[in-house]
Amino acid sequence: DAGLDDIRAITALKLKNWSLAPKRYGQAVGDGSSTSITVTHNLNSRDVIVEVYRNSGNYDTVFVETRRTSVNAVTLVFDTAPSASAFYCVVKY
C-alpha cells in the first residue's frame, strides 16, 4: 500500500498523518572516547521515553544516565566511553 488511498475511514495515509500516532527516533551511539553523547531526536518534547541496548550479542537493555537536555535532544552519560556504535538508543514520544 503506497498510502495514497484516502477514501476509506482508516487508511495507511490517515494513520501516517494522525497527530496522536506514536513517534520514535533511533541511532547507534558510541565512539570510543566520549562518555557523554547527545542524541538529537527532533520530537519537540521532553516527555520522551529513552531506551538504550547493546548493538550486538544478546541486545540486552542497559541503564545509563539520561538527561533531557532540550525538547529535541537527550544526553546519555556513560561511566566509560562505549566503543564505536556499541549501543543503540531509541527515543519514543
BELUR-V147414 format. One record per backbone hydrogen bond with DSSP energy under -0.5 kcal/mol. CO is the residue of the C=O (numbers start at 1). NH is the residue of the N-H. Records with the same first field share a line. If there is no record, write none. Layout:
CO: NH ; NH
//
This chain:
5: 13
11: 15
12: 16
13: 17
14: 18
15: 18
18: 21
23: 93
25: 91
27: 89
29: 87
30: 85
34: 82
35: 37 ; 78
37: 76
38: 40
39: 41 ; 74
46: 48
49: 92
51: 90
52: 62
53: 88
56: 59
60: 54
62: 52 ; 64
65: 77
67: 69 ; 75
70: 73
71: 45
72: 41 ; 42
73: 70
74: 39
75: 67
76: 37 ; 78
77: 65
82: 31 ; 32
83: 86
86: 55
87: 29
88: 53
89: 27
90: 51 ; 92
91: 25
92: 49
//
